[in-house]
Amino acid sequence: MKTVLSGIRPTGNLHLGNYFGALRNFVEMQHEYNCYFFIADYHSLTTHPTPDHLQDNVRSVLAQYLAAGLDPEKATLYIQSDVPEVIELYLYLNMNAYMGELERCTAFKDKVRQQPDNINAGLLTYPTLMAADILIHKADFVPVGKDQEQHLEMTRTFGNRFNRMYKHDYFPEPQAFNFGRELVKIPALNGAGKMGKSEGDDSTIFLTDTPKQIEKKVKRAVTDAGPTEPNSVMPEPIDNLFQLMNVVSKPETVEYFREKYNDCSIRYGDLKKQLAEDMITFVNPFRERIEEIIADEAYLRRVAEMGKEKAKASASKTIREVREIIGFKPL
Ligand code: TYM
């Protein structure tokens, strides 16, 4: 059976980008594959969270995974720091990862621009930790959004390099995966770029947002003066609103507004009203389930414990084998 793995950093609430980029695919796959889904709390240390913040975020992201439909009986749901074996593999992979390739990584270059005062070594070696996450369970498929494509490419490079170096066909080549669809980039509401936690709360729709919050954010979304010629090319902010509509609204609703755009009779106020309504319908059940699950601390603890045991069994087997391949053997 093929193995599927994915993870999310616990740096805030999950948003529509996380859901459509990674979670939804995973929920759909968990019955057919050997699945691992984890909370990447080691990765989140690059931004220096306080201890309280870190724990709260891990707990709430776990509740959000469960609310999104991950089944702890089917998939292995675990917290990365419960499986420190991954750090050992991270160390081995770092020995064969070169400065030049790490510095050229787009996500690293973005971080250098965004947080010039905190360019730590953890950021530089983020791709090797991510590769270790994936390779430690020898995953075949990794459901992620488009922004993670390069990290997957690097994972294949590191895995293949290890195989070549030790003349062992050990690690498989993991593929970024979106359940047969294209990898997606869910756009932000501010007219440019992708939806994300760092884009600011106003342009991101979280699975925990109330109807009022959603209405307010969508109302403020960037638009323009409207089309002046029939069938004109959509500028990015408008195209983004249509992309968002594509994921939360019915196809006939999208078609209706597309026609209105094409014959120049569109009113953005109507489009936004409909988009907000459809987002609310989509998000409401998540928010309600999240509230229920997060209140049940004993259940969350049980889920984490169960995941830890299963993930540790798989990770320690890999580490035993990797140690042997590298040449760490009893004297
Ligand atoms: P993170 O926490 O930034 O995002 C988690 C997942 O959500 C996807 N995503 C999006 N997809 C489409 N549109 C968006 N606007 C959008 N925003 C986020 C991301 O592609 C990702 O799949 N490095 C990872 C966490 C990680 C990981 C791993 C993932 C660590 N180790 C091993 C897979 C396998 C990250 O920062 O994701």
Boltz pocket constraint, residues with backbone or C-beta under 6 A from the ligand:
constraints:
  - pocket:
      binder: B
      contacts: [[A, 5], [A, 6], [A, 7], [A, 8], [A, 9], [A, 10], [A, 16], [A, 17], [A, 18], [A, 19], [A, 20], [A, 21], [A, 22], [A, 40], [A, 43], [A, 129], [A, 130], [A, 133], [A, 134], [A, 142], [A, 143], [A, 144], [A, 145], [A, 146], [A, 147], [A, 148], [A, 184], [A, 185], [A, 186], [A, 187], [A, 194], [A, 195], [A, 196]]
      max_distance: 6.0
